[in-house]
Amino acid sequence: MLTRERLAEYLHELLQVDAFDDYAPNGLQVEGRARIRRIVSGVSASLELLRRAAQFDACAVLVHHGWFWRGEDPRVTGQRHRRLKAALDAELNLFAYHLPLDAHPSLGNNAQLAARLGWQTQAHFGKQQLGLIGHAPQSTRAELADALERLLGRRPLLVGDAAAPVGRLAWCTGAAQGWIEQARAAGADTYVSGEISEPTTHFAREMDIAYLACGHHATERYGVQALGRHLAEAFGIEHQFIDVDNPA
């Protein structure tokens, strides 16, 4: 029998939670049922995900974006009240892993995106070495954008010469557009992340590095799915990934 405590301990060790200085608590964020036999995974702990998990009769919800972010208003009102009530009413355990899930060498968001696109990792860069650098089988940036569109179901925004070679590729999923300067300093010719900010375009143009913004949600769908499948195999429990669409 898989218990809530056993699952929390296993995930803590597997994802090496203590190695990260994060913006929110990693691990069990809301306590629910004591026994875990069915788990739902999703990118973010939204109200829709919680309601659909309850319909699935899940015992736990596993997400990349949980709650209680640093600097947030801690009062349980409005959106936070609705979400928390949904979790408590359904006796859902909420497990959330942010940076540890980005960084895991095989189950993480960066590793999973690379595996699906055939990218080969050669080095790390950025805060806590979360970003990856290597090479892609796609020869031009246009081909890279096409491969990303086929995988993610959305066209990346490309800043740079589409016909130019990809060269040395750097990537970090989610909202890592601010790391473009570090990616360039590490020798990258092309950088892939999820979001784009106004200064990102200027840096890419002025420092001769292409940038592809592929969507925060879109680039971070794969780590939590891989982790859910891993838990299902390791403990003989049921797992279902629920994708709550998000265009951002």
Backbone as CSV, one residue per row, in Angstrom:
resi,resn,N_x,N_y,N_z,CA_x,CA_y,CA_z,C_x,C_y,C_z
1,MET,0.840,-1.196,0.000,0.000,0.000,0.000,0.878,1.249,0.000
2,LEU,0.633,2.138,-0.943,1.380,3.386,-1.020,0.687,4.438,-0.165
3,THR,1.404,4.969,0.802,0.848,5.999,1.668,1.299,7.381,1.212
4,ARG,0.600,8.379,1.696,0.943,9.760,1.408,2.376,10.065,1.858
5,GLU,2.734,9.608,3.023,4.068,9.886,3.556,5.154,9.199,2.740
6,ARG,4.882,7.945,2.336,5.868,7.217,1.536,6.081,7.894,0.187
7,LEU,5.002,8.349,-0.442,5.116,9.031,-1.728,5.890,10.338,-1.587
8,ALA,5.618,11.084,-0.522,6.327,12.347,-0.298,7.825,12.105,-0.103
9,GLU,8.166,11.083,0.656,9.574,10.762,0.882,10.263,10.326,-0.407
10,TYR,9.578,9.505,-1.181,10.146,9.002,-2.429,10.421,10.140,-3.405
11,LEU,9.451,11.035,-3.567,9.607,12.149,-4.490,10.684,13.125,-4.022
12,HIS,10.757,13.327,-2.726,11.763,14.229,-2.154,13.166,13.744,-2.506
13,GLU,13.371,12.442,-2.396,14.684,11.871,-2.691,14.929,11.807,-4.192
14,LEU,13.937,11.359,-4.948,14.088,11.212,-6.395,14.440,12.535,-7.065
15,LEU,13.762,13.611,-6.656,13.944,14.916,-7.292,14.993,15.780,-6.595
16,GLN,15.613,15.252,-5.550,16.686,15.958,-4.832,16.261,17.369,-4.447
17,VAL,15.135,17.445,-3.790,14.512,18.729,-3.458,15.437,19.646,-2.657
18,ASP,16.215,19.084,-1.756,17.058,19.907,-0.879,18.166,20.639,-1.629
19,ALA,18.407,20.269,-2.869,19.482,20.897,-3.638,19.072,22.219,-4.260
20,PHE,17.782,22.605,-4.121,17.283,23.776,-4.842,16.785,24.868,-3.910
21,ASP,17.111,26.103,-4.294,16.558,27.290,-3.651,15.413,27.755,-4.544
22,ASP,14.182,27.492,-4.142,13.038,27.688,-5.024,12.150,28.824,-4.542
23,TYR,11.133,29.138,-5.371,10.230,30.255,-5.095,8.950,29.814,-4.403
24,ALA,8.792,28.515,-4.171,7.596,27.968,-3.539,7.986,26.650,-2.880
25,PRO,7.206,26.168,-1.928,7.533,24.896,-1.280,7.366,23.725,-2.235
26,ASN,8.368,22.863,-2.293,8.305,21.649,-3.091,7.908,20.472,-2.210
27,GLY,6.993,19.665,-2.715,6.537,18.507,-1.957,5.046,18.559,-1.724
28,LEU,4.610,17.998,-0.614,3.197,17.966,-0.268,2.743,19.348,0.184
29,GLN,1.832,19.952,-0.568,1.339,21.289,-0.245,-0.029,21.260,0.434
30,VAL,-0.847,20.272,0.102,-2.159,20.098,0.746,-2.319,18.624,1.079
31,GLU,-2.706,18.350,2.308,-2.858,16.971,2.769,-4.259,16.455,2.478
32,GLY,-4.304,15.260,1.887,-5.584,14.617,1.575,-5.626,13.201,2.129
33,ARG,-6.088,12.274,1.317,-6.249,10.889,1.758,-4.911,10.259,2.138
34,ALA,-4.974,9.323,3.078,-3.750,8.691,3.574,-3.181,7.692,2.581
35,ARG,-4.062,7.035,1.806,-3.619,6.008,0.876,-3.701,6.541,-0.564
36,ILE,-2.653,6.243,-1.336,-2.582,6.703,-2.723,-2.727,5.499,-3.653
37,ARG,-3.795,5.493,-4.440,-3.973,4.413,-5.422,-4.204,4.953,-6.827
38,ARG,-4.517,6.252,-6.951,-4.781,6.856,-8.245,-4.288,8.297,-8.205
39,ILE,-3.485,8.663,-9.229,-2.884,9.989,-9.239,-3.148,10.675,-10.578
40,VAL,-3.403,11.970,-10.520,-3.574,12.800,-11.710,-2.397,13.756,-11.765
41,SER,-1.819,13.926,-12.948,-0.756,14.912,-13.133,-1.234,16.011,-14.067
42,GLY,-0.679,17.199,-13.880,-1.008,18.348,-14.719,0.061,19.401,-14.545
43,VAL,0.057,20.392,-15.413,1.095,21.420,-15.348,0.899,22.338,-14.150
44,SER,-0.317,22.826,-13.954,-0.588,23.801,-12.898,-1.798,23.387,-12.072
45,ALA,-1.767,23.715,-10.790,-2.855,23.334,-9.869,-4.017,24.309,-9.983
46,SER,-4.601,24.349,-11.162,-5.744,25.227,-11.407,-7.023,24.605,-10.855
47,LEU,-8.060,25.418,-10.760,-9.347,24.920,-10.272,-9.895,23.853,-11.211
48,GLU,-9.743,24.052,-12.511,-10.243,23.052,-13.463,-9.526,21.720,-13.300
49,LEU,-8.222,21.742,-13.107,-7.485,20.494,-12.909,-7.975,19.772,-11.658
50,LEU,-8.178,20.506,-10.571,-8.635,19.890,-9.331,-10.014,19.276,-9.495
51,ARG,-10.906,19.967,-10.172,-12.258,19.432,-10.381,-12.241,18.188,-11.248
52,ARG,-11.416,18.194,-12.273,-11.333,17.018,-13.132,-10.651,15.855,-12.415
53,ALA,-9.696,16.153,-11.550,-9.071,15.104,-10.747,-10.082,14.474,-9.797
54,ALA,-10.939,15.297,-9.224,-11.979,14.782,-8.337,-12.944,13.885,-9.106
55,GLN,-13.281,14.245,-10.338,-14.150,13.414,-11.163,-13.503,12.074,-11.479
56,PHE,-12.205,12.063,-11.580,-11.441,10.834,-11.827,-11.275,10.019,-10.544
57,ASP,-11.743,10.552,-9.429,-11.586,9.941,-8.102,-10.115,9.755,-7.760
58,ALA,-9.317,10.783,-8.072,-7.896,10.735,-7.767,-7.667,10.879,-6.262
59,CYS,-6.580,10.299,-5.806,-6.156,10.449,-4.415,-5.124,11.570,-4.275
60,ALA,-4.445,11.861,-5.367,-3.395,12.883,-5.339,-3.311,13.578,-6.681
61,VAL,-2.894,14.822,-6.642,-2.636,15.618,-7.842,-1.168,16.022,-7.812
62,LEU,-0.479,15.765,-8.915,0.940,16.049,-9.042,1.121,17.133,-10.100
63,VAL,1.718,18.263,-9.719,1.855,19.388,-10.651,3.263,19.971,-10.620
64,HIS,3.550,20.749,-11.657,4.795,21.523,-11.722,4.609,22.885,-11.060
65,HIS,3.474,23.526,-11.311,3.169,24.826,-10.710,2.129,24.635,-9.613
66,GLY,2.585,24.689,-8.381,1.668,24.550,-7.255,1.252,25.907,-6.711
67,TRP,1.190,26.003,-5.394,0.690,27.216,-4.736,1.740,27.797,-3.793
68,PHE,1.335,28.886,-3.113,2.107,29.491,-2.028,3.451,30.059,-2.517
69,TRP,3.401,30.797,-3.636,4.611,31.369,-4.187,5.127,32.512,-3.314
70,ARG,6.403,32.661,-3.288,7.069,33.690,-2.488,6.550,35.076,-2.866
71,GLY,6.171,35.857,-1.870,5.707,37.212,-2.104,4.219,37.342,-2.360
72,GLU,3.493,36.229,-2.461,2.048,36.292,-2.685,1.308,36.688,-1.411
73,ASP,0.131,37.250,-1.579,-0.767,37.508,-0.461,-1.185,36.154,0.135
74,PRO,-0.918,35.900,1.415,-1.184,34.588,1.992,-2.639,34.346,2.409
75,ARG,-3.491,35.338,2.291,-4.864,35.174,2.773,-5.638,34.186,1.899
76,VAL,-6.476,33.383,2.563,-7.275,32.369,1.857,-8.604,32.993,1.463
77,THR,-8.562,33.749,0.362,-9.750,34.433,-0.145,-9.781,34.271,-1.663
78,GLY,-10.927,34.550,-2.251,-11.036,34.581,-3.705,-10.593,33.295,-4.375
79,GLN,-9.690,33.446,-5.353,-9.224,32.300,-6.124,-8.584,31.242,-5.237
80,ARG,-7.753,31.674,-4.284,-7.091,30.702,-3.405,-8.120,29.924,-2.589
81,HIS,-9.154,30.576,-2.106,-10.192,29.894,-1.335,-10.897,28.843,-2.186
82,ARG,-11.244,29.204,-3.424,-11.946,28.265,-4.299,-11.098,27.039,-4.615
83,ARG,-9.830,27.288,-4.871,-8.941,26.163,-5.172,-8.755,25.258,-3.947
84,LEU,-8.469,25.872,-2.822,-8.226,25.091,-1.612,-9.469,24.320,-1.198
85,LYS,-10.627,24.928,-1.322,-11.875,24.244,-0.981,-12.088,23.028,-1.883
86,ALA,-11.805,23.180,-3.173,-11.965,22.063,-4.100,-11.054,20.893,-3.721
87,ALA,-9.820,21.211,-3.338,-8.882,20.157,-2.951,-9.310,19.472,-1.657
88,LEU,-9.727,20.264,-0.678,-10.119,19.694,0.615,-11.429,18.903,0.515
89,ASP,-12.382,19.421,-0.254,-13.664,18.712,-0.397,-13.474,17.342,-1.028
90,ALA,-12.517,17.238,-1.958,-12.279,15.966,-2.641,-11.203,15.128,-1.953
91,GLU,-10.669,15.627,-0.820,-9.599,14.934,-0.085,-8.406,14.632,-0.988
92,LEU,-8.015,15.629,-1.779,-6.894,15.472,-2.696,-5.587,15.864,-2.015
93,ASN,-4.583,15.041,-2.152,-3.231,15.438,-1.802,-2.667,16.242,-2.973
94,LEU,-2.102,17.393,-2.704,-1.485,18.190,-3.758,0.027,18.164,-3.589
95,PHE,0.700,17.573,-4.575,2.157,17.528,-4.613,2.633,18.453,-5.731
96,ALA,3.573,19.340,-5.437,4.078,20.278,-6.437,5.604,20.293,-6.414
97,TYR,6.188,20.264,-7.611,7.653,20.292,-7.741,8.017,21.244,-8.876
98,HIS,8.663,22.328,-8.527,8.977,23.372,-9.496,10.382,23.175,-10.070
99,LEU,11.391,23.838,-9.540,12.738,23.706,-10.080,13.266,22.272,-10.058
100,PRO,12.984,21.479,-9.019,13.461,20.093,-9.059,12.936,19.308,-10.251
101,LEU,11.722,19.631,-10.702,11.177,18.927,-11.859,11.748,19.474,-13.162
102,ASP,12.093,20.747,-13.190,12.778,21.286,-14.368,14.121,20.586,-14.577
103,ALA,14.805,20.317,-13.484,16.217,19.939,-13.555,16.499,18.448,-13.605
104,HIS,15.536,17.587,-13.290,15.851,16.159,-13.211,16.465,15.679,-14.532
105,PRO,17.556,14.910,-14.472,18.301,14.562,-15.693,17.565,13.663,-16.678
106,SER,16.515,12.968,-16.244,15.764,12.143,-17.190,14.271,12.449,-17.197
107,LEU,13.693,12.771,-16.048,12.263,13.024,-15.945,11.914,14.506,-16.038
108,GLY,12.890,15.373,-16.001,12.649,16.809,-15.931,12.125,17.410,-17.221
109,ASN,11.585,18.609,-17.124,11.041,19.304,-18.289,12.088,19.508,-19.383
110,ASN,13.274,19.941,-19.008,14.312,20.190,-20.008,14.774,18.893,-20.664
111,ALA,14.942,17.861,-19.860,15.376,16.572,-20.400,14.310,15.949,-21.283
112,GLN,13.058,16.057,-20.881,11.972,15.459,-21.651,11.756,16.168,-22.982
113,LEU,11.863,17.504,-22.981,11.736,18.240,-24.238,12.852,17.830,-25.195
114,ALA,14.055,17.721,-24.681,15.187,17.326,-25.512,15.012,15.920,-26.064
115,ALA,14.535,15.006,-25.247,14.373,13.619,-25.683,13.382,13.510,-26.832
116,ARG,12.324,14.305,-26.770,11.291,14.253,-27.817,11.745,14.876,-29.138
117,LEU,12.762,15.729,-29.071,13.217,16.421,-30.269,14.590,15.951,-30.744
118,GLY,15.154,14.981,-30.033,16.440,14.433,-30.427,17.626,15.320,-30.115
119,TRP,17.472,16.257,-29.176,18.574,17.143,-28.816,19.559,16.411,-27.901
120,GLN,20.819,16.659,-28.102,21.872,16.045,-27.303,22.471,17.067,-26.343
121,THR,22.455,16.753,-25.068,22.961,17.666,-24.033,24.466,17.500,-23.854
122,GLN,25.164,18.639,-23.804,26.612,18.625,-23.616,27.066,19.408,-22.389
123,ALA,26.256,20.376,-21.954,26.676,21.211,-20.823,25.448,21.857,-20.178
124,HIS,25.685,22.536,-19.055,24.638,23.242,-18.322,25.012,24.716,-18.209
125,PHE,23.995,25.549,-17.976,24.245,26.970,-17.745,23.099,27.523,-16.902
126,GLY,23.271,28.761,-16.416,22.205,29.449,-15.692,22.163,29.125,-14.207
127,LYS,21.207,29.784,-13.545,21.040,29.612,-12.103,20.806,28.161,-11.751
128,GLN,21.565,27.670,-10.801,21.482,26.290,-10.327,21.661,25.279,-11.461
129,GLN,22.300,25.751,-12.552,22.627,24.878,-13.696,21.385,24.231,-14.300
130,LEU,20.290,24.994,-14.354,19.027,24.453,-14.865,18.989,24.411,-16.394
131,GLY,19.667,25.365,-17.065,19.643,25.407,-18.516,20.574,24.372,-19.118
132,LEU,20.235,23.927,-20.328,21.033,22.913,-21.014,21.563,23.468,-22.338
133,ILE,22.712,22.959,-22.750,23.333,23.340,-24.016,23.772,22.074,-24.744
134,GLY,23.562,22.076,-26.064,23.980,20.927,-26.853,23.736,21.166,-28.323
135,HIS,23.349,20.097,-29.012,23.130,20.170,-30.449,21.812,19.507,-30.812
136,ALA,21.232,19.979,-31.918,19.958,19.466,-32.406,20.150,18.825,-33.772
137,PRO,19.338,17.810,-34.106,19.416,17.226,-35.448,18.850,18.139,-36.522
138,GLN,18.040,19.104,-36.121,17.499,20.072,-37.081,18.620,21.030,-37.503
139,SER,18.814,21.217,-38.803,19.977,21.965,-39.272,19.768,23.473,-39.267
140,THR,18.569,23.948,-39.641,18.309,25.385,-39.653,17.314,25.752,-38.559
141,ARG,17.226,27.032,-38.272,16.282,27.492,-37.256,14.841,27.302,-37.718
142,ALA,14.597,27.397,-39.016,13.258,27.139,-39.540,12.867,25.684,-39.314
143,GLU,13.793,24.768,-39.539,13.530,23.351,-39.294,13.304,23.090,-37.808
144,LEU,14.052,23.794,-36.983,13.868,23.673,-35.535,12.479,24.155,-35.134
145,ALA,12.054,25.283,-35.683,10.721,25.816,-35.390,9.640,24.846,-35.856
146,ASP,9.838,24.226,-37.016,8.864,23.255,-37.526,8.756,22.051,-36.593
147,ALA,9.889,21.555,-36.111,9.892,20.397,-35.203,9.198,20.736,-33.894
148,LEU,9.442,21.939,-33.397,8.790,22.378,-32.162,7.284,22.519,-32.367
149,GLU,6.884,23.038,-33.507,5.455,23.186,-33.777,4.754,21.830,-33.843
150,ARG,5.389,20.855,-34.488,4.787,19.512,-34.560,4.626,18.902,-33.176
151,LEU,5.610,19.085,-32.330,5.552,18.504,-30.982,4.573,19.243,-30.083
152,LEU,4.648,20.563,-30.077,3.913,21.362,-29.097,2.511,21.753,-29.548
153,GLY,2.255,21.657,-30.838,0.937,22.030,-31.343,0.726,23.521,-31.436
154,ARG,1.790,24.284,-31.515,1.712,25.734,-31.645,2.988,26.226,-32.308
155,ARG,2.877,27.300,-33.087,4.021,27.826,-33.815,4.876,28.693,-32.903
156,PRO,6.167,28.399,-32.768,7.030,29.253,-31.947,7.204,30.632,-32.572
157,LEU,7.428,31.618,-31.738,7.797,32.948,-32.205,9.314,32.948,-32.347
158,LEU,9.789,33.159,-33.572,11.220,33.113,-33.850,11.767,34.514,-34.074
159,VAL,12.758,34.889,-33.281,13.484,36.137,-33.460,14.862,35.771,-34.005
160,GLY,15.132,36.152,-35.243,16.402,35.810,-35.858,16.202,35.317,-37.278
161,ASP,17.291,35.013,-37.935,17.283,34.554,-39.324,16.851,33.092,-39.369
162,ALA,15.666,32.846,-39.917,15.123,31.485,-39.942,15.963,30.551,-40.800
163,ALA,16.630,31.070,-41.822,17.401,30.231,-42.734,18.793,29.899,-42.204
164,ALA,19.215,30.561,-41.145,20.559,30.346,-40.603,20.647,29.014,-39.866
165,PRO,21.844,28.448,-39.755,22.017,27.192,-39.011,21.668,27.363,-37.533
166,VAL,21.206,26.291,-36.925,20.910,26.305,-35.487,22.186,26.543,-34.705
167,GLY,23.263,25.897,-35.124,24.521,26.015,-34.392,24.423,25.367,-33.026
168,ARG,25.048,25.982,-32.055,24.993,25.458,-30.688,23.676,25.893,-30.052
169,LEU,22.920,24.921,-29.546,21.573,25.164,-29.040,21.538,25.185,-27.520
170,ALA,20.831,26.166,-26.965,20.578,26.209,-25.522,19.074,26.200,-25.310
171,TRP,18.633,25.625,-24.191,17.203,25.616,-23.900,16.941,25.536,-22.409
172,CYS,15.817,26.143,-22.022,15.314,26.056,-20.659,13.824,26.365,-20.727
173,THR,12.995,25.428,-20.313,11.556,25.554,-20.468,10.979,26.634,-19.552
174,GLY,9.726,27.023,-19.857,9.001,27.948,-18.983,9.341,29.402,-19.223
175,ALA,9.538,30.134,-18.127,9.779,31.580,-18.196,11.255,31.881,-17.988
176,ALA,12.090,31.348,-18.863,13.541,31.527,-18.731,14.094,32.432,-19.819
177,GLN,13.244,33.319,-20.368,13.716,34.222,-21.411,14.814,35.149,-20.910
178,GLY,14.821,35.425,-19.608,15.838,36.290,-19.027,17.222,35.673,-19.009
179,TRP,17.314,34.398,-19.336,18.610,33.726,-19.342,19.289,33.765,-20.705
180,ILE,18.716,34.504,-21.649,19.299,34.540,-22.985,20.728,35.075,-22.968
181,GLU,20.998,36.039,-22.087,22.354,36.583,-22.004,23.335,35.525,-21.517
182,GLN,22.905,34.725,-20.526,23.763,33.656,-20.038,23.956,32.570,-21.085
183,ALA,22.888,32.306,-21.857,22.991,31.312,-22.925,24.019,31.764,-23.965
184,ARG,23.983,33.059,-24.311,24.945,33.578,-25.290,26.357,33.523,-24.734
185,ALA,26.513,33.869,-23.475,27.834,33.837,-22.852,28.393,32.420,-22.797
186,ALA,27.485,31.436,-22.750,27.908,30.034,-22.723,28.181,29.483,-24.117
187,GLY,28.025,30.341,-25.142,28.368,29.931,-26.486,27.219,29.512,-27.369
188,ALA,25.983,29.748,-26.947,24.829,29.333,-27.740,24.611,30.270,-28.921
189,ASP,24.204,29.686,-30.054,23.817,30.449,-31.228,22.302,30.587,-31.339
190,THR,21.588,29.654,-30.723,20.125,29.635,-30.743,19.648,29.253,-29.349
191,TYR,18.614,29.929,-28.878,18.101,29.680,-27.533,16.595,29.461,-27.590
192,VAL,16.135,28.410,-26.910,14.714,28.046,-26.858,14.222,28.131,-25.422
193,SER,13.081,28.821,-25.229,12.416,28.837,-23.928,10.916,28.964,-24.170
194,GLY,10.187,29.279,-23.105,8.741,29.338,-23.220,8.207,30.723,-23.522
195,GLU,8.563,31.693,-22.709,8.010,33.039,-22.827,8.990,33.990,-23.509
196,ILE,8.485,35.180,-23.834,9.337,36.237,-24.377,8.942,37.550,-23.715
197,SER,9.935,38.379,-23.420,9.720,39.713,-22.872,10.236,40.741,-23.870
198,GLU,9.842,41.990,-23.681,10.233,43.046,-24.621,11.747,43.127,-24.804
199,PRO,12.553,43.058,-23.739,14.004,43.161,-23.941,14.616,41.957,-24.648
200,THR,13.929,40.809,-24.643,14.489,39.602,-25.246,14.777,39.814,-26.724
201,THR,13.849,40.455,-27.423,14.011,40.693,-28.852,15.250,41.537,-29.141
202,HIS,15.437,42.587,-28.380,16.576,43.475,-28.621,17.903,42.761,-28.358
203,PHE,17.947,41.981,-27.281,19.195,41.274,-26.985,19.510,40.285,-28.096
204,ALA,18.493,39.542,-28.547,18.714,38.558,-29.610,19.252,39.227,-30.872
205,ARG,18.646,40.342,-31.251,19.074,41.038,-32.472,20.473,41.629,-32.335
206,GLU,20.743,42.215,-31.183,21.995,42.951,-31.013,23.179,42.065,-30.667
207,MET,22.912,40.870,-30.149,23.995,39.982,-29.724,24.101,38.737,-30.597
208,ASP,23.381,38.737,-31.718,23.521,37.681,-32.735,23.231,36.287,-32.164
209,ILE,22.078,36.170,-31.518,21.605,34.872,-31.056,20.116,34.783,-31.392
210,ALA,19.692,33.697,-31.996,18.274,33.519,-32.318,17.526,33.088,-31.070
211,TYR,16.261,33.502,-30.989,15.437,33.113,-29.840,14.106,32.562,-30.336
212,LEU,13.677,31.447,-29.754,12.384,30.849,-30.060,11.558,30.779,-28.786
213,ALA,10.432,31.511,-28.764,9.493,31.483,-27.642,8.392,30.492,-27.997
214,CYS,8.297,29.418,-27.231,7.450,28.283,-27.611,6.240,28.084,-26.703
215,GLY,6.095,28.920,-25.675,4.974,28.795,-24.745,5.396,28.202,-23.416
216,HIS,5.043,28.870,-22.342,5.395,28.400,-21.001,4.730,27.050,-20.718
217,HIS,3.415,27.013,-20.860,2.676,25.772,-20.609,3.106,24.678,-21.584
218,ALA,3.223,25.024,-22.854,3.524,24.028,-23.882,4.855,23.326,-23.632
219,THR,5.867,24.071,-23.200,7.189,23.471,-23.003,7.301,22.706,-21.697
220,GLU,6.318,22.883,-20.797,6.432,22.236,-19.488,5.358,21.171,-19.253
221,ARG,4.859,20.582,-20.326,3.875,19.512,-20.191,4.493,18.145,-19.963
222,TYR,5.769,17.982,-20.270,6.307,16.635,-20.399,6.959,16.073,-19.140
223,GLY,7.537,16.932,-18.318,8.171,16.442,-17.102,7.190,15.795,-16.146
224,VAL,6.079,16.460,-15.902,5.108,15.929,-14.946,4.462,14.647,-15.472
225,GLN,4.302,14.546,-16.800,3.788,13.299,-17.373,4.769,12.155,-17.153
226,ALA,6.036,12.416,-17.402,7.056,11.390,-17.215,7.142,10.961,-15.754
227,LEU,7.035,11.938,-14.848,7.081,11.612,-13.426,5.871,10.791,-13.013
228,GLY,4.691,11.146,-13.518,3.495,10.371,-13.214,3.597,8.944,-13.701
229,ARG,4.097,8.755,-14.926,4.281,7.398,-15.456,5.282,6.612,-14.626
230,HIS,6.336,7.297,-14.206,7.348,6.644,-13.363,6.732,6.150,-12.058
231,LEU,5.914,6.967,-11.432,5.280,6.564,-10.169,4.313,5.397,-10.380
232,ALA,3.580,5.422,-11.483,2.639,4.335,-11.770,3.380,3.010,-11.895
233,GLU,4.523,3.037,-12.570,5.308,1.816,-12.747,5.987,1.387,-11.451
234,ALA,6.478,2.353,-10.704,7.219,2.030,-9.481,6.321,1.481,-8.379
235,PHE,5.069,1.978,-8.312,4.204,1.616,-7.185,2.937,0.870,-7.594
236,GLY,2.738,0.626,-8.885,1.557,-0.099,-9.319,0.263,0.658,-9.079
237,ILE,0.292,1.975,-9.261,-0.906,2.799,-9.083,-1.378,3.301,-10.444
238,GLU,-2.576,3.844,-10.493,-3.111,4.407,-11.725,-2.638,5.847,-11.880
239,HIS,-2.416,6.229,-13.131,-1.993,7.602,-13.420,-2.695,8.104,-14.664
240,GLN,-3.121,9.369,-14.614,-3.698,10.015,-15.797,-3.207,11.451,-15.850
241,PHE,-2.679,11.842,-17.018,-2.306,13.242,-17.236,-3.508,13.982,-17.786
242,ILE,-3.810,15.134,-17.207,-4.900,15.987,-17.666,-4.311,17.310,-18.130
243,ASP,-4.482,17.607,-19.409,-3.913,18.827,-19.973,-4.987,19.914,-20.001
244,VAL,-4.902,20.871,-19.105,-5.789,22.027,-19.100,-5.156,23.070,-20.009
245,ASP,-5.753,23.296,-21.153,-5.154,24.144,-22.176,-4.845,25.545,-21.646
246,ASN,-3.675,26.042,-22.039,-3.249,27.380,-21.654,-2.435,27.954,-22.811
247,PRO,-2.893,29.041,-23.455,-2.164,29.567,-24.603,-0.894,30.315,-24.258
248,ALA,-0.657,30.592,-22.997,0.527,31.362,-22.603,1.786,30.500,-22.644
